[in-house]
């Protein structure tokens, strides 16, 4: 098993196994019984990976859940950075990014769509809820922002040593 964790935003899990003279890489947990159905020769290329995003339509709900999990954790972390400035009265929602930038040389960005709300006691994300009551946006199969590869029929990565 190989796990690729990209800045705690995306975590991809792959099963890697040798099948005859081929290396079979499967997407875990959505792929279970994979088999080699066709062999295509690639000239001058000792290593080649082909991906067909269109074949993953049934997996999009699971991929959406994994992606929003990372964004939800990021939103909660960001709330922890700006909460002290808001509760102390040093900043308001209108200027918290500028004040945080001035004090700490960075400011936390709200992940994805949505925005911060402040009621004088709690900070909340319109997309991911509050620290005590976290939520995630529901999967919408018609949402064009999530299916970034919907117009890609195939993708090939070829290496030559």
C-alpha positions as CSV (number, residue, x, y, z in Angstrom):
1,X,0.0,0.0,0.0
2,X,1.3,3.5,-0.9
3,X,-0.2,6.7,0.6
4,X,0.3,10.1,-1.0
5,X,-0.6,12.9,1.4
6,X,-0.5,16.4,-0.3
7,X,-0.2,19.1,2.4
8,X,-2.9,17.4,4.5
9,X,-5.4,18.5,1.9
10,X,-5.6,15.4,-0.3
11,X,-4.7,11.8,0.8
12,X,-4.5,9.3,-2.0
13,X,-4.2,5.6,-1.2
14,X,-3.0,3.1,-3.7
15,X,-2.5,-0.7,-3.6
16,X,0.6,-1.8,-5.5
17,X,1.1,-5.3,-6.6
18,X,3.0,-7.3,-9.2
19,X,0.9,-9.3,-11.6
20,X,3.0,-11.4,-13.9
21,X,5.5,-8.9,-15.5
22,X,3.3,-5.9,-14.7
23,X,2.9,-3.6,-11.7
24,X,-0.8,-3.1,-11.0
25,X,-1.7,0.1,-9.1
26,X,-5.2,0.3,-7.7
27,X,-7.1,3.1,-6.0
28,X,-8.0,2.0,-2.5
29,X,-10.6,1.5,-1.1
30,X,-12.8,1.9,-4.3
31,X,-11.1,-0.7,-6.5
32,X,-11.1,-4.2,-5.3
33,X,-10.8,-6.8,-8.0
34,X,-8.7,-5.4,-10.8
35,X,-7.3,-7.4,-13.6
36,X,-5.3,-6.7,-16.7
37,X,-7.6,-6.8,-19.7
38,X,-5.4,-5.3,-22.4
39,X,-1.7,-4.7,-23.0
40,X,-0.6,-1.7,-25.1
41,X,3.0,-1.3,-26.1
42,X,4.7,2.1,-25.6
43,X,7.7,2.8,-27.8
44,X,10.9,4.0,-26.2
45,X,9.2,4.2,-22.8
46,X,10.2,1.8,-20.0
47,X,7.5,3.2,-17.7
48,X,4.0,4.5,-18.6
49,X,0.9,5.2,-16.5
50,X,-2.5,5.8,-18.2
51,X,-5.4,7.2,-16.3
52,X,-9.0,7.4,-17.5
53,X,-10.9,9.9,-15.2
54,X,-14.2,9.2,-17.0
55,X,-14.1,5.6,-15.6
56,X,-14.3,7.0,-12.0
57,X,-17.8,8.5,-12.1
58,X,-19.1,6.1,-9.5
59,X,-16.2,7.0,-7.2
60,X,-16.8,10.7,-7.2
61,X,-19.0,10.7,-4.1
62,X,-16.2,9.0,-2.2
63,X,-13.5,11.2,-3.6
64,X,-15.6,14.3,-2.7
65,X,-15.9,13.0,0.9
66,X,-12.1,12.6,1.1
67,X,-11.4,16.0,-0.4
68,X,-13.9,17.8,1.8
69,X,-12.5,16.1,4.9
70,X,-9.1,17.7,4.3
71,X,-10.7,21.1,3.6
72,X,-12.8,20.8,6.8
73,X,-9.7,20.2,8.9
74,X,-8.0,23.1,7.3
75,X,-11.0,25.4,8.0
76,X,-11.0,24.4,11.7
77,X,-7.2,25.1,11.9
78,X,-7.8,28.5,10.3
79,X,-10.5,29.3,12.8
80,X,-8.0,28.7,15.6
81,X,-5.7,31.3,14.1
82,X,-8.2,34.1,13.8
83,X,-10.4,33.4,16.8
84,X,-8.2,35.1,19.4
85,X,-8.1,38.3,17.3
86,X,-11.9,38.3,17.0
87,X,-12.8,37.4,20.6
88,X,-10.3,39.9,22.0
89,X,-11.8,42.7,19.9
90,X,-8.5,43.4,18.2
91,X,-10.0,42.6,14.8
92,X,-13.4,42.3,13.1
93,X,-14.3,39.9,10.2
94,X,-13.7,42.8,7.8
95,X,-10.0,43.4,8.9
96,X,-8.9,40.1,10.5
97,X,-6.9,39.0,7.5
98,X,-5.0,42.3,7.3
99,X,-4.3,42.3,11.1
100,X,-3.3,38.7,11.1
101,X,-1.0,39.3,8.2
102,X,0.6,42.3,9.9
103,X,1.2,40.4,13.2
104,X,2.2,37.0,11.9
105,X,3.3,37.6,8.3
106,X,0.6,35.3,6.9
107,X,-3.2,34.9,7.1
108,X,-5.4,31.8,7.0
109,X,-7.5,31.5,3.9
110,X,-10.9,30.0,4.0
111,X,-10.7,26.7,2.0
112,X,-13.0,26.3,-1.0
113,X,-16.2,28.3,-1.3
114,X,-17.8,29.7,1.8
115,X,-16.9,32.4,4.2
116,X,-16.3,33.1,7.9
117,X,-19.2,34.3,10.1
118,X,-18.8,35.8,13.6
119,X,-21.6,36.2,16.2
120,X,-19.4,37.7,19.0
121,X,-18.9,34.3,20.6
122,X,-18.2,31.7,17.9
123,X,-16.5,31.8,14.5
124,X,-18.1,29.6,11.9
125,X,-17.6,28.6,8.3
126,X,-20.6,28.7,6.0
127,X,-19.3,25.6,4.3
128,X,-17.7,23.6,7.1
129,X,-19.5,24.7,10.3
130,X,-17.8,25.5,13.6
131,X,-15.0,23.8,15.5
132,X,-17.5,22.2,17.9
133,X,-20.0,21.3,15.1
134,X,-18.2,20.5,11.9
135,X,-20.1,19.8,8.7
136,X,-19.1,19.2,5.1
137,X,-20.8,20.3,1.9
138,X,-23.0,17.5,0.4
139,X,-21.8,15.9,-2.8
140,X,-23.6,17.3,-5.8
141,X,-23.1,15.4,-9.1
142,X,-23.9,18.5,-11.1
143,X,-21.3,20.7,-9.3
144,X,-18.8,21.8,-11.9
145,X,-16.1,22.8,-9.4
146,X,-15.5,19.4,-8.0
147,X,-15.2,17.3,-11.2
148,X,-12.1,19.1,-12.5
149,X,-11.2,16.2,-14.9
150,X,-14.6,15.7,-16.4
151,X,-13.5,16.9,-19.8
152,X,-10.3,14.7,-19.8
153,X,-10.7,11.4,-21.6
154,X,-7.3,10.0,-20.8
155,X,-4.1,11.1,-19.2
156,X,-0.7,9.5,-19.8
157,X,2.6,9.9,-18.0
158,X,5.6,8.4,-19.7
159,X,9.1,8.1,-18.4
160,X,12.3,7.2,-20.2
161,X,15.5,6.4,-18.4
